[in-house]
Amino acid sequence: MKINGELRKLLIRTLLFVGLFILVSGIIGPYVISTKLLYGFNFFIYGNLGKLVIFSVIVFLLLTRDRLHTLKVQKVSLYNYLFILFGFLLLPLFFYLSKLLLLEKSFTTNTLLSLSTHVVLILIPLFLLCGVFGISFLTQFYKDFKRELLICLGISVVLFFSIFQVWKLWPFLSVFVLQAEYLLFSHIYPNVYILPPYGLFVHSFIVQIAEACSGLESIFLFTVLYILVSVIDWKKLHIKKVILFFPLLLIGLVLVNILRVFLLIMVGVLINPQIMSELFHTYLGLVLFIIYFFLFLKYGYPHLFKLRQN
């Protein structure tokens, strides 16, 4: 895929949207997780939805990599800045409505307020999307890539429901990560202990190596993407290499997750436990996952072809 001027602009806009999306998620996520909004008012659904949005972006880029260069990106105008501004202005409105919502007993106690809070939360990324790309571009984009968008939607729906089943496996990976972190920190601090089932005591600091630290989600999403790219180019790929290379990639992904958890615990020990706690529930893991996947596409994937692709 040749990267011309228009495609470069599109990739820059895409990275900008992903960055803004992650920023907003990092602002809202820790707050929602620390309150009863998460399960008492059904906000737990947005954790997986947000990650699936970014996952869908990657899938879409893979499906349309030979056609994206035909797109014409709009010039930045005042409307772009206004949409982005409105998106961020909705943040304080969301926090205001959510605090009112926390005074209610359940979602159905005040259905109008509950729905309004959800709608405001959904509008925030939509405004950012319109601000980054522009409405006319998005309209033309939908017309040109309707089929690919529907494929991404279908894959996302399947993953949304299947990921709840995959999450049941997190205790196995968490135990492995816990043991790995114990070995690493035992070489740095003298007072390091495992507090069953998933606790780790490091230098007067206790952390739980639970779902978010297991790395299971990254492994699941990477597996789906790996299968997808293999299906797209299966005629050009050396199947034995595809099969043999996969376990090595998973090992690398597990090591990246162990490094992520190690760095976050170090932040909690040396700087501030609250910062560490918030970072655990942001998109840091997904950011590293995106970097890992694109490094694989650039440096690993070409070696899987029957004839080396340049």
C-alpha positions, 0 to 999 in steps of 0.5 A: 500500500502506497502512502500518498499525500491524501492517505497520509492525511487520513492516517494522521486524522485517524491517529488524532481521533484515536488519541482524543478517544483515549484521552477522553476515556482516560478522563471518564473511565477511572471515575466511572469505575470508582462508582456504582455507575459501572454496574448499577447503571450499566456503564460497564458496556462502554469499556468493551465498546470503546476498545472495539471501536479502536479494534474496528479501526484497525480491521477497517484499515486492513480491509481497505488498505488498497482503496484508502488512497482514493479518499480526499480529506477535507481541509480543517475549518472552524467547524472542525474545532467547534465539534471538538470543543463541543465534545470536550464541553460535554464532559462537565455535563456528563459528570454533572448528570452522573453525580445526579444519577448516583443519588438514584437507587437504580437505572429505572428509578429515574429512567430519563436521567439515566438515558440522558447520561448515557446519551451524553456519553455517546455524543462525546466521541461522536462530536470528536469524530465529526470534528476530526474528519468533518460531516461531509467526509464521513457521509462520503466515507460511508457511501464508499465503504458501506460494505467494509463498515458493515463487516466491521460492525458484524465482527464487533458485535460477535466480539462484544458478546464473545469477550464476556465468555473469554473473560472467564479465563482471566484467573489463569493468566492473572496467576501467571502474571502474578508469579512473574511480577513476584520474581521481578520485584523479589530481585529489587525489594527484600519485602515482596510477598504474594497475598492469595489469590491475586494480591502482591505486596511490594515495599508497603504497597499492595496491588491486585493482579486481576482482570485488567492485568491479566492481558487476556483481552489483548491476546484475544483481540490479537488472535482475531486480528491475526486470523483476519489478516491470514484469511485476507492474504491466505493465498500469498502466505506460507501456512506453516510459517503462519502457524509456527509464528503465532505462538512466538507472537503470543509469548511476546504479547504476554511479555509486553503485558508483564512489562506494562504491569511491572511499570505501573506497579513501580509507579505505585511504589515510587510515585503515587498509588492513585496514579497507578490505580487510574493507569491500570484502568485506562487504555495504556494496555490497548495503546501498547497492543496497537503498537505491538500489532503494527510492529508485527505488520511492519517487521514480522508479517512480510516474513510470512509470505511465500515470496518476500513482500517489499 
